[in-house]
């Protein structure tokens, strides 16, 4: 009877450890996915800064605005380099991604408005 009791408590302990590892694995997976998303955004922004023309190009932006975007992208990349899969929260990573997206979106809107004004009323330019 005592062997059976010890066996079942050992199984319960292993089951508890398994659940704990499953939760940790889930957190690491979520952090990895958020990190990948932030990397994709940051490196796409850097590539768009380097593009001379075409969709997503920032070539026509003034140097000051390009620098603002480059700094925001570099900050995101530096943050990525410091991510600890065990201690960094998904929320912190998503916050960094939102910050970068906000900077880029605000400047895209600025240039979209500028392009519409240059082309006159009744004509809307969609490519930046």
N, C-alpha and C positions, 0 to 999 in steps of 0.2 A: 504494500500500500504506500509506504513512504517513497519507494522508487518511482511509482506512478505519479505521485504528487510532485516530486522533484522534476520529473520529465515534463510534466505539463507546465510548471512554472518556468522552466527553461525555455519551452516553446513560446510561452507568453512573452518572455523577455526578448527573445529573438524577433518575435512578431512586432513588438514595440520598437525595437531597433530598426527593423525593416521599414516601418511607417515613418520613423524619423528620417531615415536616409531618403525615402521617397519624397518627403517634403523638401529636403535639402536639394535633391535632384531637380525638383520642379522649380525651385527658386533660381537655381543656377541656369536652367533652361530659359526661364523668363528673362533673366539678366542678359544672357547671351543673345536672345532675340532682340531685346531693346538696344543692346550695344551694336548689333549688326545694322539695325535700322538707322541709328545715329551715324554710324560709319558711312552708310550709303548716302545719306543726306549731305554730310560734311564733304565727302570726296566728290560728289556730284557738283556741289557748289564750287569747289576748287577747280574742277574741270571746266565748268561754265565760265569762270573768271578767265581761264586760259584760252577759251574758244574765241576765234576771230569773228565768226558770224554764225548764223543759223539759230535754230530753236534753243532757247535757254542761254544764249550768248549774253554776256554782260559787257561786251567790247565797247559799246556806245555809252556806257556809263562813265561819269566823270571819275577822276582818280581818287578823290576823297571817298566817294561811295564805294568804289571797288575796295579801297583799303578797309572801310568799315566791315564789309562782307568778308574780306580775307581774315581780318582779326577774329570775327565771330566764328568762322570755320576753323581757324587755328585753335581757338579756345576749346571748341568741341573736340577736335582731334587730341589736344592735350588732355582733356577730360577722359577720353577713350583710353589713352595710354595709362591712365592711373586707375582704371576700373579694377576693383577686386570682385571676382565672381561671388565670393562668400559674403562680402560686407556692403557692397554698393547696392542701393535700392533701385528697383525699376523706375520708381517715381523720380529719383534724381536724374536718371538717364533721360527719361521722357522730358523732364524740365529743360535739360540742355538742348534736346532736339527742338522743343517749342521755341526756345530763345533764338536759335539759329534760323528756324523757319520764319519767325516773326520779323527778324532783321531783313531777310531776303524778300519776304512778301511786301513789307512796307516800301522797300526800294523799288520793287517791280511795279507796285501801284503808282509810285511817283513817276517812273518812266513811262508807264502806260498812259497816264494823264498828259504827260509832256508830248507824247507822240500823237495823241488825239488832237491836242491844241494845234500842233504844227500842221496837221493834215486838214484842219478845218471841220466845220460842222457837217454832219451827214456822212462822214467817212470815219470808219473805225479801223485802226490798225491793230492786229492781234499779236503779231510777232515782235519780240523785243530785240 
